[in-house]
Amino acid sequence: MGVCFHSLDPQLAHRMYLLAGKLGEGRFALPWVNAAVFEFYGGDGEKAERYLDLYFEGVGGWRYEGVGEGAWDEDAIRDGSPCDRRSSRVAECVLALNNLGASLNGRKKYSRAVEALSRALEIAGDGDASLPLMYANMASAQLELGDNIGAEESFTKGFRFQVEKLGDGEGAMAFLIRRALSLPKVISGEGKDILEVREAFKRRVEGVTKFAKWQRGEGEGLTAPETVTVFGYVPTGGWKDWPVLTVGDPIISLQTPHFWLSYHGFNDLEMQETVARMWRVVSPEVMHVGEGVEGRWKNIEGALEGGDGGRRKKIGFISSLFKINEPHGLLMSEVIGGLDRDVWEVVIIAIGGGTIDEVIHKRADSVVTLTYFHASSCSLLSSLKLDILVFLEMQNEATAHILGYGRFAPIQCLVMGSPVTAGNGGIDYFVSFERAEARMEDDYGEQLVLFQGLGISYPTPRYSWREMGRDEEEVMWSEVFRLPREFVGARKYSCGQHIFKLHPSFDDVIIGILERDREGVVLLQSSGEPATTDIVRARLSRKAGEDITGRILYLPRVSSQQFLDLLRYSDVILHPFPFGGSKTSSDAFWVGGRLVVMAGMGYLRGRMARAYYAEVGGEIEGDVVAVDVEDYIEKALRIGKNVDGVGDKVREVLERERERIFGDEGVREEWYRWLEGIVGHEGKRGEEEGDWDWEVVERIRAEWKGGFDVLGGS
């Protein structure tokens, strides 16, 4: 019965699957597979994994051919395991394993995902129609693990199966797009290698664009072999048998955006615009315009011209990262909570479900959840009838990235949770602050809004460090952070950022410190997956001998409380470049962690920690802000060895001044004044009008006039 309602009424079907699973518990396992599908696409990967575990428990496991002990599924006990390649029910197990792999990918358990998907591919038949899904999920996991060659092979196999076996143009195009946008998670080489990776990325993206144009007859002078630069592949039978490649659901087709591009340390505007051109060609529906947006823009236009500026406006904040202690949600938490409810109705738009931070949830007037489907997401966003839509990020996952091409509110902006321009034409403003910008407008495809002062402020942390004596501290280093006994008493230079932020140019800092401090160790945060940690380990080993690399230690993942202890009790905190962090550096300030930063970084993503010191560290800036690699090493060593008491001085100043960077009222006021100004709320332009570049209002107004005919909106 649930299958009958699968498309007609998904929620009813879901309830039926759950009921069937509970009624059949101890007898039939299959309903849990179908229930897991709904949980996965609803964004709850943890629950999907739990349901699939119930299924595999029922059929006796999946790692071997026979039925294991504890099996309770009657069909498996009678007929044998469906996870045996000879079983007539093998497709059932293949489906479950593929869904398990997808769920594990979503929960960042990539090694386990590869294990499950490898087993699925092992038992699936050569003609199994779900093979492309398995190859896509496998490629995603392999990329996360740094296995780019394996991912390339998986992309190629999936692409060829779609073309040769299924003739599925939508599926084949999805593989082209995913391969084109894939990038190494961790940089394995040097500067030249990074440039080669970026050039190859650009060629692949442009190749997909050219191929799509060629298929439509728009690519004059192009021949097919010249346009397919992704796989260099000609289908069996030649070009005459090539299926027309189109995009189905663009969110599903994308799977994962090009998140790692911004970690290379370059101006990404041109690359972002190249990707945007591809999407506009291969999937024009991404430029969806919500119903009624034009009318709401006219209301705002009227308010700006002196009309009814007192109407309550509706603002939405969209993110996949509203969960507990997620930096992107925390970044806007107090702004959201402080918006004047006589002026604003606030909607939290959570992508993918899961538990939203209770503090953020309570500060909103309403909360809605988007799934990973384009049509339903567009419909829901349109139904909200927003005046302003604020994207907290656009590079982390597919839904926000694709929706950012559309138009769901008269005014759309992107904030620094995603510290790189969208470059896609769908975003009007990029919100940043003066202290964090160097090259300014040249880096952005949007109107750049620069707040004065600090510009970025997190709530006061919910945790603090633990006060401990020398003996207790040694126990912490040995038992929590698992330092070998000989290094427990060493000077500790810690970098608490994710390992994928460690750019090759930062390697010189690590090596230089250890060359000059033979009593020091550098502590790096290991990845959740050993394979990605090994890439950085190998890169450093090519540059330094065992006497150096033997003192680079990779710490286990720890709790938020333990992480603050790490920042507090390390002798020095090394802030990486060219991509730094805001939340981790604010945590360091909170606990008095002696953070060394690099000045002169050209882009927002590398200047946020420096902005904190500009706010609170006037008397210590010369001790903690470096101008080049040599200066960085020297400052870290002076603090680590407490030369002339500089380490004590830095901690004293941070402990005295740290409150100034948390819960900054000035940041909230900048937001409120700007937001109320751009929608024409009465009383908010007046004397302060000159503080903002109001010419952008005229530009957006001009773009809206006649723009709906082009985009197909109403």
Protein Blocks (a to p, Z undefined) as FASTA:
>chain_A
ZZmmmmmmmmlmmmmmmmmmmmmgokamklmmmmmmmmmmnopaklmmmmmmmmmmmnop
jkbmbdcehiabfklmmnopfkbfkbmklmmmmmmmmmmmmmmmmnopaklmmmmmmmmm
mmpcfklmklmmmmmmmmmmmmmnopamlmmmmmmmmmmmmmmmnopaklmmmmmmmmmm
pccfbdfbdfklmmmmmmmmmmmmmmmmmmmmmmnopaghiafklmmmmnopacehijml
pccdddfdfklmnopacfklmmnopafklmmmmmmmmmmmmmmmlmpccehklmmmmmmm
mmmnopafkbccddddddfblcghiaklmmmmmmmmmpcfklpccddddehiajddfklm
mmpmbdcdddfbfklmmmmmmmnopabdcdfbfklpmklmmmmmmcfbfbdcddfklgcd
fklopafbdcddfklpcklmmlpcbdcdddehjlpacdddfbdcddddfklmmmmmmmmn
opafklmmpccdddfbdfklmcfklmmmmmmmmmmmmkbccdddddfblklmmmmmmmmm
mmpcfklmmmcccdddddfklmmmmmmmpmbdcdddfbdcfklmmmmmmnopacdddehi
abfklmmmmmmmmmmmmmmmmmmmcfbfklmmmmmmmmmnopghlmmmmmmmmmmmmmmm
gopfklmmmmmmmmmmmnopghilmmmmmmpcfklmmmmmmmmnoplmmnopZZ
